Amino acid sequence: MEKTEFTLLNKIQYPEDLRKLSVDDLPQLCKELREDIVEEVAVNPGHLASSLGVVEITVALHYVYDTPEDRIVWDVGHQAYGHKILTGRREQFCTNRKLGGIKPFPSPEESEYDTFACGHASNSVSAALGMAVAAKLEEKKDRHVVAVIGDGAMSGGLAFEGLNNASSSPNDLLIILNDNNMSIDRSVGGMKQYLLNLSTNETYNALRFKASRWMNRKGMLGDERRKGLIRLSNALKSAISHQQNIFEGMNIRYFGPFDGHNVKELVRILKQIKDMKGPKLLHLHTQKGHGYAPAEKDVTIWHAPGKFNPDTGERIVDNDPNKPQKYQDVFGHTLLELAKQNPKIVGVTPAMPSGCSMNIMMREMPERTFDVGIAEGHAVTFSGGMAKDGLQPFCNIYSAFAQRAFDNIIHDVALLNLNVVFCFDRAGLVGEDGPTHHGAFDLAALRPIPNLTISSPMDEHELRRLMYTAQLPDKGPFVIRYPRGGGVLQDWRCPFEEIKVGTGRKLKDGDDVAVLSIGPIGNNVTEAIKILKESGVGSQESGARSRESGVGSQESVSVAHYDMRFLKPIDEQILEEVGRKFKRIITVENGVKQGGLGSAVLEWMNDHGYSPEVIRLGLPDQFVEHGKVCELNKIVGLDPESIAKAILMLPQQ
């Protein structure tokens, strides 16, 4: 697709080009940048609304600050499409999120303008504070550091840990609060309402700024005196306005709130406060999806809308009636069914009611569903508290985000053996969002924790049955992991049946090789066995094998396939059967190999005196790049063809 010839944007490759423009040119540049983002994302889907909401902030920051020498640290990197376009990547932006293309979120590995990783929310203040302190210790006195936090990230506990430290460490950090009243769904909680009500007089700020500069020139404003004057002025302001400012209460200078879409005013404010000493917070009100009418009207859908017509706003949706339901939708409908049967069931999600489809229950039972904001650790401990007093929480968190709640899972749920069901959505490879979002580590990370049941369904029926099983009395903490996207069954509804915890199932008998899989990746094993059969080497009967290793080059190999279903407790009867019968075993999992299913099988075989040849297929000991799931499966050897070849490559007896 040919790029639109924009009057100003076409002249800009890097921020140094931007800084050659006059301030009066900036509104037009913002208009062009916004149109370019819409044009690009319409044909190459990604995160739209968040980046549209920060166009003016992005332009103003790169105009006022000397990037990349000055540091801009983005929070929740789906805000940063405009930043990428202005920092040398406009020509490559059409490859955004594609295999081999530019990364889905800012990364220092890709550009010197990307100062830190920002795939998960709430880390910008801590990271930027570290850079601000480093600038002081390294005597880089002219370096400025700015953290841009927004899209609900201020509700995360790490953000407040960073603020608390910033208030007491010597630094000149500027924190920009992009307050758009949103995360992906609407922001929730007291902080949201506080930010909506917070106000400060602009004239007062200007006078105080002038006074502080005068006192500083006169040598009257040492660090301790500055903090004392801030506390005094905060107290006077609170008394007059009948409102306490939480940021200034932490000795962080507060400015705002201001209109985050007035780029000329933003430039003026940033220049005013740029060289102020001490930590500062600039509060900006913005509108997610600003400047594109469809995104303004429905920001949740337009957070990541897929392909669409940029002129009409009509989304291009696949309405194939034969397409299987997404796992998340099966979860959402099943949760509502179970909640109607079991009055103790409640739903908990950290800012993802639409993303995980808990909004299905939320619409019918709002009093029994809780969106706690971007606060995964709290979501887990909150669920533990409800379980302690008799409720049955279903706590749904994206697998990659659940990493932030590891201690809470151990200390606040597993230790007390509480009845919490953890539904980890987006487990395994998630595709275009890349390494910050792949659910790669949950199986290996959680397996050592006592009292946990860890399971993964191979299909939608198994998901429903596991959810039903998990909410039965006295099951303790119960993990169910499932992937992003569609399943494999058109008729996904089935009667509820209990699955005995710790039992797998034999899907296919065989004599030569046993393949043990867990979760939906087992469907790729089924396809691999089908490939072998169609090529003439996967018959049910055992046969002699040649030394060649290509698919179709063997004589006959008889393959058994077991769906383990549970990583913990693992089905020891299946392992006993496999250990006695087979000398060649392959394990397959959509998670890291170290510590997962393959490790569990090897440990059990060793502990029970068996010594089969074991090939472990799973994710490698490295971060997997972004791309379509089918592309990534091929790279890591989890596609059906690679699994078929692995079966044939096992050494002969």
FIVOMAR-123658 format. One record per residue (C-alpha): residue number from 0; x, y, z. Coordinates in steps of 0.02 Angstrom, whole numbers, always signed. Each point is the difference from the previous one (the first is absolute). Layout:
% FIVOMAR-123658
 num     c1     c2     c3
 NUM      X      Y      Z
...
% end
This chain:
% FIVOMAR-123658
 num     c1     c2     c3
   0     +0     +0     +0
   1    +67   +171    -49
   2    +16   +122   +143
   3    -99   +161     -5
   4   +107   +150    -46
   5    -15   +107   +157
   6    +63   +180     -6
   7    +96     -4   +165
   8    +13   -183    +52
   9    +88    -49   -160
  10   +142   +119    +47
  11    +29    -82   +169
  12   +107   -154    +24
  13    +65    +36   +174
  14    -43   +120   +143
  15   +140   +118    -53
  16   -104    +33   -157
  17   -153    +31   +107
  18    +92   +129   +103
  19    +32   +104   -156
  20   -187    +38    -15
  21    -81   +153    +76
  22   -121    -24   +144
  23   -141    +58   -113
  24    +34   -150   -115
  25    -27   -128   +137
  26   -192    -13     -5
  27     +9    -43   -185
  28   +138   -127    +33
  29   -108    -81   +134
  30   -144    -12   -123
  31   +112    -83   -130
  32    +77   -119   +127
  33   -172    -54    +60
  34    -57    -31   -179
  35   +157   -101    -35
  36    -29   -112   +152
  37   -181    -31    -53
  38    +54    -37   -179
  39   +133   -124    +57
  40   -100    -93   +132
  41   -151    -17   -116
  42    +96   -125   -109
  43   +126    -66   +127
  44    -99    -27   +161
  45    +69    +56   +166
  46    -38   +115   +147
  47    -86   +155    -64
  48    -97   +103   +127
  49   +138    +19   +129
  50   +125    +69   -126
  51   -129   +121    -71
  52    -27    +68   +176
  53   +182    +49    +27
  54    +44    +77   -169
  55    +17   +177    +70
  56    +97    -60   +152
  57   +119    -97   -113
  58    +32   +147   -116
  59    +23   +123   +145
  60   +123   -114    +90
  61   +111    -27   -151
  62    -12   +186    -41
  63    +54    +62   +171
  64   +122   -136    +53
  65   +163    -48    -83
  66    -38   -183    -31
  67    +81   -125     +2
  68   +125    +84   +119
  69   -149    +49   +105
  70    -98   -155    +54
  71   -185    -30    -31
  72    -63   -157    +89
  73   -169    -60    -64
  74   -121    -98   +107
  75   -114   -127    -87
  76    +89     +9   -168
  77   -157     -8   -106
  78     -1   +190    +22
  79   +159    +17   -100
  80    -44    -18   -185
  81    +23   +187    -29
  82   +166     -9    +92
  83    +58   -138   -117
  84    -51    +95   -156
  85    +93   +157    +56
  86   +159    -95    +47
  87    +59    -71   -165
  88   -124   -141    -24
  89   -137    +73   -109
  90    +55    -95   -155
  91     +8   -162    +99
  92   -161    +29    +97
  93    -97   -106   -126
  94    +95   -149    +72
  95    -55    +37   +179
  96    -42   -162    +93
  97    +42   -107   -152
  98   +130   -139     +4
  99   +170    +82    -28
 100    -76   +174     +7
 101    +11   +135   +132
 102    -48    -51   +175
 103   -177    +20    +67
 104    +59   +104   +148
 105   +150   +116    +25
 106   +162    -92    +30
 107   +179    +63    +24
 108    +53   -145   -111
 109    -87    +86   -146
 110    +35   +186    +23
 111   +104   +115   +110
 112   -158   +104    +19
 113    -84   -146    +89
 114    +71    +13   +174
 115    -80   -148    +88
 116   -113   -151    -23
 117   -182    +45    +20
 118   -114   -146    -42
 119    -73     -8   +176
 120    -77   +146    +92
 121    +58   +107   +146
 122   +190    -17    -14
 123    +41   +170    -77
 124    +20   +101   +161
 125   +120   -125    +78
 126   +104    -19   -158
 127     +5   +186    -34
 128    +48    +37   +180
 129   +144   -121    -19
 130    +58    +96   -155
 131    -20   +168    +88
 132   +106    -59   +146
 133   +128    -72   -121
 134    +10   +169    -89
 135    +43    +84   +165
 136   +128   -130    +51
 137    +80     -1   -172
 138     +2   +191     +3
 139   -102    +16   -158
 140    -76   +160    +66
 141    -83    +49   -164
 142    -96   -163    -21
 143   -188    +10    +30
 144   -106   -154    +38
 145   -188    -11    -30
 146   -118   -142    +44
 147   -166     -7    -95
 148   -126   -102    +98
 149   -181    -25    -48
 150   -136   -118    -63
 151    -42    -49   +178
 152   +180    -43    +47
 153     -5   +117   +150
 154   -111   -128    +87
 155   +146   -123     +2
 156    +91    -19   +164
 157   +172    +16    -80
 158    -44   +176    -57
 159    -27    +52   +181
 160   +159    -86    +57
 161    +91   +105   -129
 162    -88   +160    +55
 163    +42    -35   +181
 164   +184    -22    -42
 165     +1   +152   -115
 166    -62   +107   +142
 167   +152    -42   +107
 168   +143    -24   -125
 169    +95   +148    -74
 170    -63    +13   -179
 171    -74   +119   -128
 172   -121   -124    -75
 173   -154    +60    -95
 174   -150   -117     +5
 175   -135    +32   -130
 176   -167    -74    +52
 177    -98    -34   -159
 178   -171     -5    +81
 179   -126    -67   -126
 180   -113    -90   +125
 181    +41   -164    -86
 182   +107   -156     +3
 183    -71   -113   -136
 184   -173     +6    +76
 185    -53   +148   +106
 186   +114    +38   +147
 187    -70    -46   +169
 188    +30    +40   +182
 189    +31   +147   +113
 190   +156    +61    -90
 191   -104    +24   -157
 192   -124   +111    +91
 193   +138    +92    +91
 194    +86    +45   -163
 195   -162    +58    -76
 196    -29   +121   +144
 197   +178    +61    +23
 198    +34   +181    -51
 199   +133   +131    +25
 200     -1   +186    -43
 201   +115    +37   -148
 202    +36   +178    +57
 203    +51    -65   +171
 204   +121   -124    -81
 205    +76   +136   -108
 206    +28   +115   +149
 207    +74   -139   +103
 208   +116    -49   -141
 209    +63   +179    -19
 210    +25    +15   +188
 211    +97   -163     +7
 212   +116    +56   -142
 213    +33   +165    +88
 214    +39    -86   +165
 215   +111   -126    -88
 216   +102   +139    -83
 217    +21    +84   +171
 218    +64   -162    +76
 219   -151     -9   +116
 220    -70   -164    -62
 221   +100   -148    +64
 222    -76   -173     -8
 223    -68     -3   +178
 224    -68   +178    -12
 225    -81    -42   -167
 226    -89   -149    +75
 227    -56   +103   +148
 228    -72   +137   -111
 229    -89   -131   -106
 230    -79    -73   +157
 231    -52   +175    +59
 232    -76    +48   -168
 233    -88   -168    -12
 234    -77    +26   +171
 235    -60   +176    -44
 236    -70    -58   -167
 237    -89   -148    +81
 238    -78   +114   +131
 239    -63   +121   -132
 240    -62   -130   -125
 241    -62   -127   +129
 242    +95   -131   -101
 243   +158    -97    +38
 244   +116    -32   -148
 245    +74   -174    +22
 246   +149    +37   -112
 247    +51   +161    +87
 248    -30    -90   +164
 249   +146   -109    -56
 250   +109   +153    -38
 251    -27    -18   -187
 252    -41   +165    -85
 253   -169    -12    -86
 254    -56    +96   -155
 255   -170    -16    -77
 256   -113    -64    -55
 257    +23    +70   -176
 258    -71    -42   -171
 259   +112   -136    -71
 260    -57    +37   -178
 261    +57   +182     -6
 262   +174    -28    -71
 263    +54   +183     +2
 264    -50    +17   +182
 265    +89   -163    +42
 266   +160    +67    -77
 267    -14   +158   +104
 268    -28    -97   +162
 269   +139   -124    -34
 270   +123   +141    -34
 271    -53    +84   +162
 272    +28   -151   +111
 273   +141    -83    -97
 274   +142    +63   +109
 275    -90     -2   +167
 276    +92    -94   +135
 277    -79   -143    +93
 278   -134   -125    -53
 279   -151    +69    -94
 280   -165    -68    -63
 281    -93    +75   -148
 282   -182    -55     -4
 283    -77     +0   -175
 284   -178    -43    -48
 285    -10    -91   -166
 286   -130    -97    -97
 287    +42   -176    -56
 288    -29    -12   -187
 289     +3   +190    -17
 290    -19    +68   -176
 291    -79   -155    -77
 292   -187     +0    +28
 293    -32   -189     +3
 294   +138    -25   +129
 295    -65   +143   +108
 296   -174    -80     +5
 297    +54   -177    +49
 298   +175     +2    +71
 299     -5   -179    +64
 300    -29    -75   -173
 301   +120   +123    -80
 302   +140    -37   +123
 303    +51   -136   -125
 304   -135     -3   -135
 305    +76   -114   -131
 306    -11    +52   -182
 307   -121   +139    -46
 308    -45   +126   -133
 309    +88   +162    +55
 310   -124   +109    -95
 311   -162    -75    +66
 312    +60    -80   +162
 313    -82   -164    -51
 314    +92   -144    +82
 315    +43   -151   -108
 316    -61   -143   +107
 317     +7   -185    -39
 318   -180    -58    +24
 319    +28   -180    -57
 320   -137    -98    +92
 321   +106   -157     -7
 322   +147    +82    +88
 323    +27    -70   +177
 324    -31   +112   +150
 325   +147    +83    +84
 326    +57    -87   +158
 327    -32   +162    +97
 328   -182     +1    -56
 329    -23   -182    +48
 330    +71    +48   +170
 331   -118   +149    +15
 332   -159    -95    -45
 333    +49   -149   +108
 334    +37   +110   +149
 335   -173    +76    -10
 336    -79   -173    -11
 337    +95    -59   +152
 338    -38   +159    +97
 339   -186    -27    -28
 340    +18   -172    +77
 341   +122    +45   +139
 342    -42   +160    +97
 343   +173     +2    +80
 344    +88    +32   -167
 345    +70   +176    -27
 346   +107    +67   -143
 347   +158   +104    +17
 348   +103    +80   -139
 349   +138   +131     -1
 350    -63   +124   -131
 351    -43   -132   -131
 352   -189    -33     +7
 353    -15    +12   -190
 354   +167    -80    -39
 355    -39   -155   +103
 356   -189     +4    -32
 357    -45    +16   +183
 358   -113   +141    -59
 359   -125   -137    -47
 360    -28    -38   +185
 361    +25   +183    +45
 362   -152    +52   -102
 363   -116   -121    +89
 364    +81     -4   +172
 365    +91   +165    +29
 366     -6    -23   +188
 367    +99   -162    -15
 368   +136    +58   -121
 369   +146   +112    +44
 370   +116    +97   -115
 371   +141    +52   +117
 372   +100   +102   -126
 373   +178    -33    -54
 374    +46    -87   +161
 375    +36   -185    -26
 376    +75    -30   +172
 377   -151    +79    +83
 378   -117   -102   -111
 379    +77   -160    +68
 380     +3    +52   +184
 381   -175    +74    -13
 382    -58   -168    -69
 383    +89    -87   +143
 384    -91   +108   +126
 385   -169    -42    -75
 386    +43   -186     -6
 387    +55     +3   +182
 388   -176    +50    +50
 389    -94   -121   -109
 390    -16    +68   -176
 391    +64    -86   -157
 392    +99   +127   -103
 393    +44    -26   -183
 394   +151   +115    -21
 395    +36    +27   -185
 396   +169    +74    -46
 397   +100     -5   -161
 398   +141   -125    +25
 399   +139   +127    -31
 400    -78   +125   +121
 401    -22   -135   +134
 402   +190     +2    +16
 403    -25   +161    +99
 404   -100    -96   +132
 405   +119   -145    +32
 406    +27    +38   +184
 407   -185    +29    +28
 408    -42   -170    -75
 409   +123    -83   +119
 410    -26    +99   +160
 411   -182    +52    -10
 412    -83   -151    -82
 413   +107   -157    -11
 414    +69    +11   +177
 415   -176     -5    +72
 416    -63   -123   -132
 417   -143   +117    -45
 418   -133    -40   -130
 419    +49   +125   -135
 420    -14    -46   -184
 421   +134    +87   -103
 422    -47    +10   -184
 423   +156    +50    -96
 424    -51    +66   -170
 425   +126    +28   -142
 426   +108   -146    +59
 427   +139    -53   -116
 428    +47    +97   -157
 429   -120   +145    -29
 430    +65    +60   -168
 431    +23   +180    -53
 432    +17    +77   +174
 433   +165    -90    +20
 434   +113    -48   +146
 435    -76   +117   +130
 436   -169    -86    -26
 437    +43   -182    -37
 438    -66   -108   +143
 439   +160   -102     +1
 440    +44    -23   +183
 441   -157    -47    +97
 442    +18   -190     -2
 443   +182     +1    +51
 444    -19   +140   +127
 445   -152    -72    +88
 446    +44   -186     +1
 447   +110     +6   +157
 448   -136    +85   +106
 449    -85   -117   +126
 450   -190    -20     +0
 451    -22    +63   -179
 452    -95   -101   -129
 453    +64    +47   -174
 454   -101    -48   -154
 455    -20    +44   -182
 456   -145    -54   -112
 457    +31    -69   -174
 458   -165    +70    -66
 459   -154    +99    +50
 460    -94   -149    +74
 461   +147    -35   +112
 462     +4   +184    +52
 463   -182     -8    +55
 464    +27   -162    +94
 465   +155    +66    +88
 466    -92   +159    +51
 467   -142   -106    +69
 468   +122   -112    +93
 469    +98   +146    +73
 470   -152    +76    +86
 471    -52   -160    +87
 472    +29     +1   +190
 473   +174     -9    +73
 474   +101     -1   -161
 475   +123   +128    +68
 476    +92   +121   -115
 477    -30    -57   -178
 478    +88    +66   -156
 479    -78    -16   -173
 480   +105    +69   -144
 481    -61    +22   -178
 482    +59    +96   -154
 483    -48   +157    -91
 484   -120    -16   -145
 485   -116   -133    -67
 486    -18   -179    +50
 487    -30   -154   -108
 488   -183    -45    +28
 489   -151    +77    -86
 490   -119    -74   +129
 491    +91    +55   +157
 492   -144    -23   +122
 493     -3   -165    +93
 494    -73    -66   +164
 495   +100    +35   +156
 496    +98   -151    +62
 497   +129    -15   +137
 498   +176    -45    -53
 499    +95    -95   +132
 500   +144   +113    +51
 501   +168    -67    -58
 502    -64   -110   -140
 503    +45     +8   -183
 504    -71    -99   -145
 505    +67   -109   -139
 506    -54    +71   -168
 507    +87   -129   -109
 508    +83   -166    +33
 509   +169    -44    -74
 510   +155   -106    +25
 511   +157    +93    -54
 512     -7   +179    +62
 513   -103    +83   +137
 514    -42   +184    -20
 515    -55    +87   +160
 516    -78   +172    -22
 517    -89   +125   +110
 518   -128   +128    -55
 519    -59    +56   -173
 520   +172    -32    -76
 521    -57   -181     +4
 522   -104    +38   -154
 523   +162    +30    -94
 524    +57   -173    +57
 525   -160    -74    -70
 526    +37    +87   -165
 527   +179    -62     +3
 528    -56   -180    +22
 529   -122    +26   -144
 530   +144    +64   -109
 531   +101   -157    +40
 532   -147   -113    -39
 533    -34    +87   -166
 534   +184    -14    -46
 535     -3   -187    +36
 536   +107     -2   +156
 537   -129    +21   +137
 538    -93   -165     -5
 539    -77    -74   +156
 540   +114   -153    -10
 541   +182     +6    +50
 542   +129    -20   -139
 543   +182    +14    -42
 544    +69   +174    -23
 545   +138    +61   -114
 546   +138   +116    +56
 547    -67   +144   -104
 548    -92   +139    +90
 549   -109    +96   -124
 550   -190    -13     +8
 551    -52   -133   -125
 552   +171    -82     -7
 553    -36   -128   +137
 554    -84   -167     -8
 555   -123    -20   +143
 556     -6    +78   +174
 557   -141    -29   +123
 558    -36   +156   +103
 559    -97    +10   +163
 560    -69   +168    +56
 561    -45    +48   +178
 562    -84   +163    +51
 563    +69    +25   +175
 564   -126   +137    +45
 565    +82    +30   +170
 566   +179    +53    +29
 567    -29    -11   +187
 568    -45   -123    +66
 569    +65    -94   -152
 570    -84   -163    -50
 571   +119   -131    +70
 572   -100   -145    -72
 573    +31    +66   -175
 574   +184    +27    +39
 575    +13   -177    +69
 576    -80    -70   -158
 577   +113   +104   -112
 578   +157    -40   +100
 579    -31   -187     -9
 580    -49     -5   -185
 581   +102   +132    -91
 582   +185    +35    -22
 583    -35   +156   -102
 584   -104   +145    +67
 585    -38   +175    -63
 586    -76   +134   +111
 587    -87   +151    -79
 588    -49   +160    +90
 589    -34   +182    -46
 590   +112    +67   +138
 591   +184     +5    +42
 592    +82   -171     +1
 593    +99    +32   +159
 594   -109    -52   +145
 595   -159    -42    -95
 596    -82   -163    -56
 597   +159    -72    -76
 598    +97    +31   +160
 599   -139    -78   +104
 600     +0   -157   -108
 601   +190    -16     +7
 602     -1    +22   +189
 603   -134   -133    +23
 604    +86   -124   -116
 605   +166    +24    +91
 606    -80    -16   +172
 607    -87   -163    -50
 608   +145    -87    -86
 609    -46    +26   -182
 610   +123    +64   -130
 611    -90    +33   -164
 612    +67   +114   -136
 613    -98   +162    +27
 614    -15   +144   -123
 615    -76   +158    +75
 616    -90   +118   -118
 617    -46   +171    +67
 618    +57   +180     +2
 619   +189    +28     -1
 620   +104    +84   +134
 621    -17   +169    -84
 622   -134   +130    -27
 623   -103    -42   -154
 624    -28   +143   -123
 625   -167    +65    -65
 626    -97    -67   -149
 627   -151   -106    -39
 628    -18   -151   +114
 629    +16   -120   -147
 630   +163    +85    -51
 631    +70     -6   +176
 632    -51   -182    +25
 633   +103    -44   -153
 634   +150    +97    +65
 635     -2    -87   +170
 636    -44   -172    -71
 637   -178    -16    +63
 638    -93     -3   -166
 639    -69   -170    -57
 640   +138    -26   -130
 641   +139    +30   +126
 642    -81   -117   +126
 643    -16   -134   -134
 644   +185    +16    -42
 645    +46     -7   +186
 646    -94   -165    +14
 647   +101    -73   -143
 648   +167    +68    +64
 649     -2   -102   +160
 650   +141   -129     -4
 651    -38   -181    -34
 652     +0   -126   +140
% end
